[in-house]
């Protein structure tokens, strides 16, 4: 369920970026999503985000910066050994220059 929530949130942000909106509202939320947004904020892909009512269903408001072109989560689980991560990254990402991979 957590990967589906993250994928829906990422697609919401991509669609809001394409419509040139300043913010995107994400609902429902998870701790994985909050951690991922913190990483995106540190790397400069989003300006800021605020979590409202995290103990219930909650929602997150994300201030977009206009740098997200495409972003998605893999919705299936894969067991990968640590030494095979680089081969997996090369196989799954479209290009080396502009693509990033976060592993949870």
One Martini backbone bead per residue (centre of mass of N, CA, C, O) as a GRO file, in nm:
protein
  104
    1UNK     BB    1   0.055   0.064  -0.019
    2UNK     BB    2   0.296   0.268   0.001
    3UNK     BB    3   0.373   0.273  -0.304
    4UNK     BB    4   0.100   0.388  -0.404
    5UNK     BB    5   0.108   0.655  -0.252
    6UNK     BB    6   0.374   0.757  -0.375
    7UNK     BB    7   0.288   0.746  -0.671
    8UNK     BB    8   0.046   0.941  -0.649
    9UNK     BB    9   0.212   1.184  -0.548
   10UNK     BB   10   0.406   1.208  -0.789
   11UNK     BB   11   0.186   1.248  -1.005
   12UNK     BB   12   0.067   1.506  -0.883
   13UNK     BB   13   0.326   1.677  -0.914
   14UNK     BB   14   0.361   1.647  -1.220
   15UNK     BB   15   0.083   1.765  -1.300
   16UNK     BB   16   0.125   2.041  -1.163
   17UNK     BB   17   0.376   2.120  -1.329
   18UNK     BB   18   0.236   2.108  -1.612
   19UNK     BB   19   0.018   2.337  -1.502
   20UNK     BB   20   0.179   2.556  -1.336
   21UNK     BB   21   0.173   2.514  -1.036
   22UNK     BB   22   0.264   2.604  -0.702
   23UNK     BB   23   0.085   2.365  -0.584
   24UNK     BB   24   0.045   2.053  -0.392
   25UNK     BB   25  -0.194   1.807  -0.291
   26UNK     BB   26  -0.149   1.548  -0.050
   27UNK     BB   27  -0.350   1.240  -0.042
   28UNK     BB   28  -0.237   1.052   0.149
   29UNK     BB   29  -0.002   0.970   0.404
   30UNK     BB   30   0.354   0.907   0.478
   31UNK     BB   31   0.670   0.848   0.589
   32UNK     BB   32   0.797   0.798   0.313
   33UNK     BB   33   0.698   1.058   0.180
   34UNK     BB   34   0.835   1.254   0.376
   35UNK     BB   35   1.124   1.157   0.321
   36UNK     BB   36   1.122   1.211   0.014
   37UNK     BB   37   1.062   1.518   0.034
   38UNK     BB   38   1.319   1.588   0.189
   39UNK     BB   39   1.511   1.505  -0.040
   40UNK     BB   40   1.392   1.695  -0.257
   41UNK     BB   41   1.455   1.952  -0.095
   42UNK     BB   42   1.768   1.915  -0.069
   43UNK     BB   43   1.797   1.897  -0.403
   44UNK     BB   44   1.582   2.123  -0.534
   45UNK     BB   45   1.280   2.029  -0.644
   46UNK     BB   46   1.163   2.171  -0.390
   47UNK     BB   47   1.088   2.411  -0.166
   48UNK     BB   48   0.832   2.304   0.016
   49UNK     BB   49   0.670   2.148   0.311
   50UNK     BB   50   0.348   2.056   0.464
   51UNK     BB   51   0.210   1.906   0.753
   52UNK     BB   52  -0.128   1.791   0.806
   53UNK     BB   53  -0.235   1.585   1.023
   54UNK     BB   54  -0.047   1.301   1.080
   55UNK     BB   55  -0.253   1.107   1.265
   56UNK     BB   56  -0.420   1.086   1.026
   57UNK     BB   57  -0.466   1.120   0.710
   58UNK     BB   58  -0.397   1.383   0.596
   59UNK     BB   59  -0.172   1.646   0.458
   60UNK     BB   60   0.020   1.781   0.180
   61UNK     BB   61   0.202   2.078   0.106
   62UNK     BB   62   0.354   2.167  -0.205
   63UNK     BB   63   0.621   2.358  -0.321
   64UNK     BB   64   0.692   2.440  -0.632
   65UNK     BB   65   0.973   2.487  -0.886
   66UNK     BB   66   0.999   2.341  -1.190
   67UNK     BB   67   1.196   2.053  -1.193
   68UNK     BB   68   0.975   1.843  -1.264
   69UNK     BB   69   0.925   1.603  -1.519
   70UNK     BB   70   0.972   1.303  -1.388
   71UNK     BB   71   0.792   1.077  -1.156
   72UNK     BB   72   0.838   0.748  -1.002
   73UNK     BB   73   0.719   0.440  -0.873
   74UNK     BB   74   0.774   0.132  -0.781
   75UNK     BB   75   0.508  -0.122  -0.742
   76UNK     BB   76   0.732  -0.334  -0.692
   77UNK     BB   77   0.909  -0.584  -0.548
   78UNK     BB   78   1.272  -0.597  -0.493
   79UNK     BB   79   1.549  -0.811  -0.471
   80UNK     BB   80   1.868  -0.661  -0.395
   81UNK     BB   81   2.184  -0.655  -0.409
   82UNK     BB   82   2.434  -0.440  -0.339
   83UNK     BB   83   2.613  -0.517  -0.600
   84UNK     BB   84   2.341  -0.472  -0.806
   85UNK     BB   85   2.254  -0.166  -0.811
   86UNK     BB   86   2.404  -0.049  -1.058
   87UNK     BB   87   2.272  -0.232  -1.273
   88UNK     BB   88   1.981  -0.148  -1.208
   89UNK     BB   89   2.012   0.155  -1.264
   90UNK     BB   90   2.097   0.126  -1.566
   91UNK     BB   91   1.832  -0.029  -1.651
   92UNK     BB   92   1.598   0.182  -1.532
   93UNK     BB   93   1.730   0.435  -1.627
   94UNK     BB   94   1.743   0.652  -1.891
   95UNK     BB   95   1.971   0.843  -1.760
   96UNK     BB   96   2.264   0.966  -1.602
   97UNK     BB   97   2.236   1.285  -1.581
   98UNK     BB   98   1.901   1.316  -1.476
   99UNK     BB   99   1.898   1.070  -1.282
  100UNK     BB  100   1.730   0.932  -0.991
  101UNK     BB  101   1.775   0.712  -0.698
  102UNK     BB  102   1.558   0.580  -0.445
  103UNK     BB  103   1.606   0.376  -0.156
  104UNK     BB  104   1.390   0.179   0.084
   0.00000   0.00000   0.00000
